[in-house]
């Protein structure tokens, strides 16, 4: 694997990369918004430790669909894996608390 200028291996590049809690929360909020089908501003995300791994707590609505429970369960797994992939961290759990349903409106009502 090449790591940039001079084609040094990644392990030979001095320094380190740190991701702040605020950045991780923003990342998790964006991923959750995408997976739940709602605006990110409608979601709250909490981060905690789960046996040495990252634990996500997502609170907010989900977009309207036939099976909301199955969709939320599927979204939790998807959020867990996507955040882990993007952040380079192991996400041990993702808990979603649904607070409502967002309906998609077809245009403006007069």
C-alpha positions in Angstrom: 0.0 0.0 0.0 1.4 3.4 -0.9 1.0 6.3 1.4 1.7 9.4 -0.7 4.8 11.3 -1.7 7.8 9.1 -2.2 5.6 6.0 -2.0 6.4 5.4 1.7 4.5 2.7 3.4 1.8 4.0 5.8 3.7 2.8 8.8 6.8 4.8 7.8 4.9 8.1 7.9 5.6 10.0 11.2 2.7 11.3 13.3 -0.8 10.2 14.0 -4.4 11.0 13.2 -6.9 11.8 15.9 -10.6 12.0 15.4 -12.4 14.1 18.0 -15.6 13.0 19.7 -17.4 15.9 18.0 -16.2 14.8 14.6 -17.2 11.2 15.3 -20.6 12.3 16.5 -21.1 14.4 13.3 -20.0 11.4 11.2 -22.5 9.1 13.0 -25.3 11.7 12.7 -24.7 12.0 8.9 -24.7 8.2 8.4 -27.8 7.8 10.6 -29.6 10.5 8.7 -28.9 8.8 5.4 -29.9 5.4 6.6 -33.0 6.5 8.5 -34.1 8.8 5.6 -34.5 12.0 7.7 -32.6 15.3 8.1 -29.5 15.1 10.2 -30.7 18.1 12.3 -33.6 16.0 13.6 -31.3 13.4 15.1 -29.3 13.3 18.4 -26.3 11.0 18.6 -24.4 9.9 21.7 -21.1 8.1 21.9 -20.0 5.8 24.6 -17.7 2.9 25.3 -19.0 -0.7 24.8 -16.4 -3.2 26.1 -13.5 -1.3 24.5 -15.5 -0.5 21.3 -17.5 2.5 20.3 -21.2 2.4 21.2 -23.7 4.6 19.3 -27.0 5.9 20.7 -29.2 7.5 17.9 -32.4 9.2 18.9 -34.9 10.6 16.3 -37.5 9.9 13.7 -37.5 7.5 10.7 -39.0 8.0 7.3 -42.4 6.5 6.7 -42.4 2.9 5.4 -44.2 -0.3 5.6 -42.3 -2.1 8.4 -40.7 0.6 10.7 -39.4 -1.9 13.2 -37.5 -4.0 10.6 -36.2 -0.8 8.9 -34.9 0.5 12.2 -33.2 -2.8 13.0 -31.6 -2.9 9.6 -30.6 0.7 9.8 -28.9 0.1 13.2 -26.7 -2.7 11.6 -26.0 -0.5 8.6 -25.1 2.5 10.7 -22.8 0.4 12.9 -20.8 -1.0 10.0 -20.7 2.3 8.0 -19.5 4.4 10.9 -16.9 1.7 11.7 -15.6 1.7 8.1 -15.5 5.5 7.8 -13.9 6.2 11.2 -11.6 3.2 11.3 -13.0 2.2 14.7 -14.7 -0.9 15.9 -18.4 -0.1 16.7 -19.7 -2.6 19.2 -23.3 -1.5 19.3 -25.8 0.9 17.7 -29.0 1.6 19.6 -31.8 3.5 17.9 -34.6 5.1 19.8 -37.4 6.2 17.4 -39.3 9.3 18.3 -41.6 9.7 15.3 -42.2 9.1 11.6 -41.3 11.6 8.9 -43.7 11.6 6.0 -42.6 12.6 2.5 -45.0 15.2 1.1 -45.6 15.4 -2.7 -45.4 19.1 -3.4 -47.1 22.1 -1.8 -50.7 21.9 -0.7 -52.9 24.9 -1.6 
